[in-house]
Amino acid sequence: MKTPRLLALLAALAVPLHGADLTLNDGKVLKNARIVAIGEKDVTITHAAGMAQVPVDNVPLMDLAKAKTEIDAKAEAAKKQAAQIAKNDEATRTERAETKKKAATQNVLTAPKLSPLPAERRLMELKAKFPGQTRKVVETRKGNRIEIEIPSNEVFSSYRGWVSVATLDSLPRVVAQIEARLGPDIEAQNKRAGEISGDAEKAKARATSEWLSKQLRPYVAQLKAVESAR
């Protein structure tokens, strides 16, 4: 049986995200909208008038990315808390529960496993290999040593969020969105590096521009290859 604390944890995980008006790609506005689940083809949204199942392609990528990031963060926190609860309650587990767990595991082991299609498998592999952030220590003209994130958190979260919600069906739209943003972002980082006075921020802007050009751009080319091979 689930303990009261574990039930409370699962209830907390189900709390919807957001709470502002959401304008869909078809122009429809959902008042006080909250994205509560993201599926392969549909997004579940609660709003002032009730609940709606909306096709993934009809929800702006920025809202999908933000919701996915929040859902993942909430799930990770809940996972850690659930592990701690399970550890604390381990002494109260019954032999019957253990028997059911073993039977369920056996069923999983004996059930046939379907391999994903080649394009799906390649997309899954690429999503797992999204270019990561690194840390670098820069020394200012005053002799101070400052650690910076490369690329900046804002840039990294935006692009990773778009890729994380991509499916084979939505991949062309995701790639187009990234390509439309990539050039202006590189230009903006180069401009910032030339205008800002702080040594650390200048170094971060230059490094972010380099990450976009030398790591993300080749990565997008690999996404396009998956799209073309479908």
DOTORNU-90649 format. One record per residue (C-alpha): residue number from 0; chain; x, y, z negated. Coordinates in nm, 4 decimals. Layout:
REC   i ch       px       py       pz
REC NUM  A        X        Y        Z
...
end
This chain:
REC   i ch       px       py       pz
REC   0  A   0.0000   0.0000   0.0000
REC   1  A   0.1148   0.3562   0.0664
REC   2  A   0.1913   0.5488  -0.2502
REC   3  A   0.0136   0.8826  -0.3136
REC   4  A   0.3404   1.0643  -0.2472
REC   5  A   0.3875   0.8910   0.0885
REC   6  A   0.0278   0.9678   0.1889
REC   7  A   0.0862   1.3329   0.1031
REC   8  A   0.4011   1.3285   0.3162
REC   9  A   0.2195   1.1838   0.6173
REC  10  A  -0.0544   1.4442   0.5780
REC  11  A   0.2047   1.7210   0.5738
REC  12  A   0.3574   1.5880   0.8944
REC  13  A   0.0212   1.6210   1.0685
REC  14  A  -0.0085   1.9954   0.9962
REC  15  A  -0.0570   2.1703   1.3359
REC  16  A   0.1986   2.4064   1.4785
REC  17  A   0.1604   2.7729   1.5731
REC  18  A  -0.1620   2.9671   1.5116
REC  19  A  -0.1667   3.2472   1.7693
REC  20  A  -0.3579   3.2926   2.0933
REC  21  A  -0.2213   3.0683   2.3708
REC  22  A  -0.2525   3.1635   2.7376
REC  23  A  -0.2447   2.8563   2.9615
REC  24  A  -0.0904   2.8538   3.3099
REC  25  A  -0.4404   2.8659   3.4651
REC  26  A  -0.5119   3.1914   3.2784
REC  27  A  -0.7428   3.0453   3.0141
REC  28  A  -0.6820   3.1821   2.6623
REC  29  A  -0.7222   2.9597   2.3557
REC  30  A  -0.7800   3.1621   2.0392
REC  31  A  -0.5842   3.0716   1.7251
REC  32  A  -0.4286   2.7826   1.9163
REC  33  A  -0.2066   2.5206   1.7539
REC  34  A  -0.0160   2.2511   1.9413
REC  35  A  -0.0477   1.9341   1.7336
REC  36  A   0.0822   1.6651   1.9724
REC  37  A   0.2747   1.6405   2.3001
REC  38  A   0.2198   1.3322   2.5169
REC  39  A   0.3558   1.2252   2.8545
REC  40  A   0.0663   1.3848   3.0451
REC  41  A  -0.1462   1.5735   2.7910
REC  42  A  -0.0984   1.8184   2.5062
REC  43  A  -0.3397   1.8163   2.2120
REC  44  A  -0.4307   2.1675   2.0970
REC  45  A  -0.6630   2.2797   1.8191
REC  46  A  -0.8149   2.6254   1.8577
REC  47  A  -1.0933   2.8469   1.7303
REC  48  A  -1.3592   2.6612   1.9308
REC  49  A  -1.2444   2.3085   1.8458
REC  50  A  -0.9879   2.0743   2.0002
REC  51  A  -0.8692   2.0364   2.3593
REC  52  A  -0.6632   1.7909   2.5642
REC  53  A  -0.4671   2.0028   2.8128
REC  54  A  -0.2466   1.8680   3.0957
REC  55  A   0.1231   1.9204   3.0226
REC  56  A   0.1642   2.1179   3.3466
REC  57  A  -0.0974   2.3705   3.2277
REC  58  A   0.0960   2.4674   2.9134
REC  59  A   0.3799   2.7252   2.9410
REC  60  A   0.7234   2.5673   2.9041
REC  61  A   0.8270   2.8125   2.6327
REC  62  A   0.5331   2.7050   2.4139
REC  63  A   0.6020   2.3367   2.4802
REC  64  A   0.9699   2.3780   2.3945
REC  65  A   0.8957   2.5680   2.0731
REC  66  A   0.6366   2.3120   1.9628
REC  67  A   0.8685   2.0191   2.0451
REC  68  A   1.1525   2.1749   1.8430
REC  69  A   0.9247   2.2312   1.5434
REC  70  A   0.7704   1.8839   1.5655
REC  71  A   1.1156   1.7217   1.5821
REC  72  A   1.2412   1.9261   1.2870
REC  73  A   0.9316   1.8430   1.0820
REC  74  A   0.9565   1.4745   1.1698
REC  75  A   1.3243   1.4662   1.0701
REC  76  A   1.2508   1.6301   0.7352
REC  77  A   0.9620   1.3917   0.6759
REC  78  A   1.1816   1.0968   0.7689
REC  79  A   1.4401   1.1934   0.5067
REC  80  A   1.1748   1.2488   0.2418
REC  81  A   1.0043   0.9188   0.3290
REC  82  A   1.3371   0.7387   0.2940
REC  83  A   1.3820   0.8871  -0.0521
REC  84  A   1.0263   0.7932  -0.1534
REC  85  A   1.0764   0.4403  -0.0239
REC  86  A   1.3980   0.4119  -0.2238
REC  87  A   1.2294   0.5315  -0.5433
REC  88  A   0.9304   0.3012  -0.4966
REC  89  A   1.1258  -0.0060  -0.3881
REC  90  A   1.0883  -0.1696  -0.7313
REC  91  A   0.7060  -0.1680  -0.6963
REC  92  A   0.6868  -0.3394  -0.3574
REC  93  A   0.5008  -0.6692  -0.3623
REC  94  A   0.5980  -1.0021  -0.2082
REC  95  A   0.2879  -0.9836   0.0123
REC  96  A   0.4030  -0.6551   0.1673
REC  97  A   0.7451  -0.8051   0.2394
REC  98  A   0.5810  -1.1060   0.4076
REC  99  A   0.3722  -0.8781   0.6309
REC 100  A   0.6780  -0.6756   0.7200
REC 101  A   0.8695  -0.9865   0.8249
REC 102  A   0.5742  -1.1100   1.0298
REC 103  A   0.5455  -0.7727   1.2052
REC 104  A   0.9179  -0.7758   1.2790
REC 105  A   0.8903  -1.1261   1.4234
REC 106  A   0.6067  -1.0133   1.6505
REC 107  A   0.8180  -0.7265   1.7781
REC 108  A   1.1130  -0.9575   1.8446
REC 109  A   0.9027  -1.2059   2.0401
REC 110  A   0.7035  -0.9485   2.2384
REC 111  A   0.8196  -0.9018   2.6000
REC 112  A   1.0103  -0.5801   2.6608
REC 113  A   0.9566  -0.3840   2.9803
REC 114  A   1.2572  -0.2050   3.1224
REC 115  A   1.2017   0.1542   3.2364
REC 116  A   1.2203   0.2344   3.6064
REC 117  A   1.5662   0.3437   3.7310
REC 118  A   1.4685   0.7121   3.7582
REC 119  A   1.3071   0.7099   3.4138
REC 120  A   1.6132   0.5414   3.2638
REC 121  A   1.8465   0.7929   3.4275
REC 122  A   1.6393   1.0857   3.2965
REC 123  A   1.6425   0.9378   2.9452
REC 124  A   2.0214   0.9019   2.9632
REC 125  A   2.0667   1.2589   3.0854
REC 126  A   1.8420   1.4012   2.8141
REC 127  A   2.0597   1.2246   2.5566
REC 128  A   2.3728   1.3783   2.7137
REC 129  A   2.2567   1.7403   2.7110
REC 130  A   2.5675   1.9630   2.6729
REC 131  A   2.6187   2.0253   2.3030
REC 132  A   2.7220   2.3222   2.0930
REC 133  A   3.0754   2.3630   1.9645
REC 134  A   3.2384   2.5822   1.7005
REC 135  A   3.5371   2.8053   1.7607
REC 136  A   3.7412   3.0242   1.5285
REC 137  A   3.8319   3.3661   1.6732
REC 138  A   4.0670   3.6208   1.5243
REC 139  A   3.9592   3.9849   1.5328
REC 140  A   4.1871   4.2798   1.5978
REC 141  A   4.1824   4.3444   1.2222
REC 142  A   4.3200   3.9980   1.1545
REC 143  A   3.9959   3.8432   1.0317
REC 144  A   3.9151   3.4861   1.1349
REC 145  A   3.5480   3.4247   1.2223
REC 146  A   3.3783   3.0994   1.3260
REC 147  A   3.1278   3.1277   1.6123
REC 148  A   2.8751   2.8933   1.7761
REC 149  A   2.9187   2.8241   2.1487
REC 150  A   2.6787   2.8808   2.3130
REC 151  A   2.4662   3.1118   2.0984
REC 152  A   2.1822   2.9396   1.9116
REC 153  A   1.9174   3.1324   2.1061
REC 154  A   2.0521   3.0269   2.4458
REC 155  A   2.1130   2.6670   2.3412
REC 156  A   1.7669   2.6188   2.1851
REC 157  A   1.5854   2.7547   2.4916
REC 158  A   1.7523   2.5277   2.7463
REC 159  A   1.7588   2.2193   2.5249
REC 160  A   1.3896   2.2713   2.4449
REC 161  A   1.2940   2.2761   2.8136
REC 162  A   1.4922   1.9609   2.8880
REC 163  A   1.3615   1.7766   2.5812
REC 164  A   0.9982   1.7957   2.7003
REC 165  A   1.0760   1.7034   3.0628
REC 166  A   0.9165   1.3958   3.2173
REC 167  A   0.9546   1.2632   3.5717
REC 168  A   0.6321   1.4428   3.6650
REC 169  A   0.7321   1.7762   3.5111
REC 170  A   1.1041   1.7572   3.6036
REC 171  A   1.0734   1.9689   3.9236
REC 172  A   0.9027   2.2468   3.7254
REC 173  A   1.1611   2.2270   3.4457
REC 174  A   1.4543   2.2386   3.6893
REC 175  A   1.3003   2.5356   3.8734
REC 176  A   1.2506   2.7191   3.5425
REC 177  A   1.6114   2.6576   3.4364
REC 178  A   1.7565   2.7617   3.7722
REC 179  A   1.5499   3.0822   3.7692
REC 180  A   1.6843   3.1666   3.4233
REC 181  A   2.0456   3.0514   3.4614
REC 182  A   2.1799   3.3261   3.6896
REC 183  A   2.0297   3.6184   3.4942
REC 184  A   2.1484   3.4685   3.1654
REC 185  A   2.5071   3.4374   3.2894
REC 186  A   2.4952   3.7954   3.4151
REC 187  A   2.3490   3.9172   3.0849
REC 188  A   2.6205   3.7433   2.8801
REC 189  A   2.8945   3.8876   3.1010
REC 190  A   2.7438   4.2347   3.0663
REC 191  A   2.7189   4.1943   2.6886
REC 192  A   3.0821   4.0859   2.6688
REC 193  A   3.1828   4.4022   2.8524
REC 194  A   2.9713   4.6415   2.6481
REC 195  A   2.9752   4.5154   2.2890
REC 196  A   3.2504   4.6326   2.0571
REC 197  A   3.2653   4.3513   1.7968
REC 198  A   3.5404   4.0981   1.8660
REC 199  A   3.3401   3.7962   1.7474
REC 200  A   3.0255   3.8866   1.9424
REC 201  A   3.2321   3.9659   2.2514
REC 202  A   3.4009   3.6251   2.2292
REC 203  A   3.0654   3.4525   2.1765
REC 204  A   2.9150   3.6216   2.4839
REC 205  A   3.2112   3.5222   2.7019
REC 206  A   3.2062   3.1638   2.5745
REC 207  A   2.8285   3.1392   2.6235
REC 208  A   2.8638   3.2588   2.9837
REC 209  A   3.1320   2.9971   3.0420
REC 210  A   2.9127   2.7240   2.8872
REC 211  A   2.6243   2.8193   3.1162
REC 212  A   2.8480   2.8179   3.4258
REC 213  A   3.0756   2.5208   3.3618
REC 214  A   2.8609   2.2857   3.1545
REC 215  A   2.4926   2.3598   3.1994
REC 216  A   2.5008   2.4307   3.5748
REC 217  A   2.6622   2.0916   3.6607
REC 218  A   2.4181   1.9254   3.4201
REC 219  A   2.1230   2.0805   3.6066
REC 220  A   2.2673   1.9409   3.9302
REC 221  A   2.2425   1.5937   3.7760
REC 222  A   1.8785   1.6588   3.6837
REC 223  A   1.8113   1.7590   4.0452
REC 224  A   1.9701   1.4357   4.1623
REC 225  A   1.7237   1.2380   3.9484
REC 226  A   1.4403   1.4478   4.0900
REC 227  A   1.5550   1.3798   4.4491
REC 228  A   1.5945   1.0049   4.3883
REC 229  A   1.2322   0.9522   4.2810
end
